[in-house]
Amino acid sequence: MGPLRQARPDIRIVVLTGYGNIATAVAAVKEGAVDYLAKPADADAIEQALTAHGRKLPPPPSNPMSADRVRWEHIQRVFEQCDRNVSETARRLNMHRRTLQRILGKHAPREH
């Protein structure tokens, strides 16, 4: 994002991602993004992020994911990144393997 910012100091960089998490959001902002949106983001949210002026932070989402859902999605993503290897995933998440197996056996938390 640095070259973009150098070429156009007034540019508004917005990251749109299929998987949002705190670490990548912080990294994106440190690299110069003014906002970070996780899919599904509607057109209004994207337009607002691109056109907002004078506001350091975007308004809070109207329907954010629950903490349980964020945790479940993070575990699923690490599991996929570990080629669905339960032992490796448990090690990387610093979690007991049997605990991870129980979590993986459950359905995703329901969104309200």
C-alpha positions in Angstrom: 0.0 0.0 0.0 3.0 2.3 0.4 3.5 2.9 -3.3 -0.2 3.7 -3.7 0.0 6.2 -0.8 3.1 7.8 -2.3 1.5 8.2 -5.7 -1.8 9.5 -4.3 -1.5 10.8 -0.7 -5.2 11.5 -0.6 -6.1 7.9 -1.6 -8.5 5.9 0.7 -7.5 2.3 0.9 -10.2 -0.1 2.1 -9.4 -3.8 2.5 -12.3 -6.2 1.7 -11.7 -9.7 2.9 -13.5 -13.0 3.0 -12.0 -13.8 6.4 -11.7 -11.0 8.9 -9.6 -11.2 12.0 -7.9 -8.8 14.3 -4.3 -9.6 13.3 -4.9 -8.9 9.6 -7.1 -5.9 10.3 -4.3 -4.3 12.4 -1.7 -5.2 9.7 -3.9 -3.6 7.0 -4.3 -0.4 9.0 -0.6 -0.2 9.8 0.1 -0.5 6.1 -2.2 2.4 5.4 -5.8 1.1 5.0 -8.4 3.5 6.3 -11.0 0.7 6.8 -11.2 -3.1 6.9 -14.4 -4.8 5.9 -15.2 -8.5 6.2 -17.5 -10.1 3.7 -20.4 -10.1 3.3 -20.2 -6.3 3.1 -23.0 -4.6 1.3 -22.5 -1.8 -1.2 -23.6 0.8 1.3 -20.8 -0.2 3.7 -18.2 -0.2 1.0 -19.3 3.2 -0.3 -19.3 4.7 3.2 -15.8 3.4 3.8 -14.6 4.9 0.6 -16.3 8.3 0.9 -16.1 8.9 4.7 -14.3 12.1 5.5 -13.2 13.5 8.8 -13.8 10.2 10.7 -10.9 8.2 11.9 -13.0 5.1 12.6 -15.9 3.7 10.6 -19.3 3.4 12.4 -19.8 0.1 14.2 -21.3 -2.7 12.0 -25.1 -3.1 12.3 -24.9 -6.9 12.6 -21.4 -8.0 13.8 -20.4 -11.6 14.1 -20.7 -13.0 17.7 -17.5 -13.8 19.5 -18.4 -17.5 19.3 -18.8 -17.3 15.5 -15.5 -15.5 15.1 -13.7 -18.1 17.2 -15.4 -21.0 15.3 -14.4 -19.4 11.9 -10.8 -18.9 13.1 -10.5 -22.5 14.1 -12.0 -23.6 10.8 -9.6 -21.5 8.9 -6.5 -22.8 10.7 -7.8 -26.4 10.3 -8.0 -25.8 6.5 -4.6 -24.2 6.5 -3.2 -27.3 8.2 -4.7 -29.5 5.5 -7.4 -30.7 7.9 -4.8 -32.3 10.2 -6.3 -32.2 13.7 -3.0 -32.7 15.6 -1.2 -30.0 13.7 -4.2 -27.6 14.1 -4.4 -28.3 17.8 -0.7 -27.6 18.2 -0.9 -24.3 16.3 -3.9 -23.2 18.3 -2.3 -24.3 21.6 -5.4 -26.5 22.2 -5.8 -30.1 23.4 -6.5 -32.3 20.4 -9.6 -33.9 21.9 -11.0 -30.4 22.7 -10.4 -29.4 19.1 -12.1 -32.6 17.8 -15.2 -31.8 19.9 -15.3 -28.2 18.5 -14.9 -29.5 14.9 -17.7 -32.0 15.4 -20.2 -29.2 16.2 -22.0 -27.0 13.8 -21.2 -23.3 13.4 -22.7 -21.0 16.1 -26.0 -19.5 14.9 -26.1 -15.8 14.0 -29.1 -13.9 15.3 
